């Protein structure tokens, strides 16, 4: 037998031994690791049992067997809370990615084959859209699907589906991530606007150059940058960063400042709908409004989408489209009225 044959034989023996070790390890600790990850993720043994579709006592036994096998305590348990020990935190980080995928796969299959949609649904949304549009619809969804628990996280940063365990995210603008399915709900219109009281005192800009003569209100993005104003001139996109005397990091605070007559700002159309109906807001430079981008509902690509995600996406798509968030036809009439009022004054 030459050296190459000896090496090959040694490799096969090594692989066989490793496979036997892996098989033995998995057979004794697989259920414990799954239970451990569920408890660490859900925060309690009872919630972990609900997530896995087993009883609390079964989860406790699996975790206890795993702790005995590892020779260490993974959780600090009291009557009020369950927390990871330092060893438990380290073990969780090492196991997180692989086991989370296994738990998700099991949950997906169970949702597909067992009765009505159920389980926890974690939702991410931009702050303004989440408060104004998404949150008001959640109670109606819960009435229709009472076995789905909802958790809404508001953050203008891009959703980290894996790291934050996000199921569905609402986002604005263009989405280029190929790993994400994005369905456009409605176009996203950006409207340059002021209050009627501001327009009476200062007028409205008739050209982009006149913006420098107005009190502008800016919004600071979650990445620290100031949001540029976008316009379309002669078929081309043009961005403008005004000098502002007021800046906020919340779109509703920008809107409130506009309503108070403090200045002029570029605001998403969905925030303006109620105030347009009350004739409080006047739009300007509508001839230079930028191309619509979009409000999107997005989720990770999956061959078999869990039913809780599927029904939520369908419900939100139909509900948000029925709101007619971009119905702003009355704005031009309001601008004309203000011009007449200023001339009369």
Secondary structure, DSSP 8 states (H G I E B T S, - for coil): --HHHHHHHHHHHHHHHHHHHHHHHHHHHHHHHHHHHHHHHHSSHHHHHHHHTS-HHHHHHHHHHHHHHHTS--EEE-SS-EEE-HHHHHHHHHHHHHHHHHHHHHHHHHHHHSSS--EEEEEEE-HHHIIIIIHHHHHHHHHH-TTEEEEEEE-SS---TTTTT-SEEEEES----TTEEEEEEE---EEEEEEHHHHHHH---SSGGGGGGS-EEEEB-TTS-B--EEEEETTEEEEE---EEEEESSHHHHHHHHHTTS-BEEEEGGGTHHHHHTT-EEEE-GGGB-----EEEEEE--SS--HHHHHHHHHHHHHHHHT-TT--TTHHHHHHHHHHHHHH-
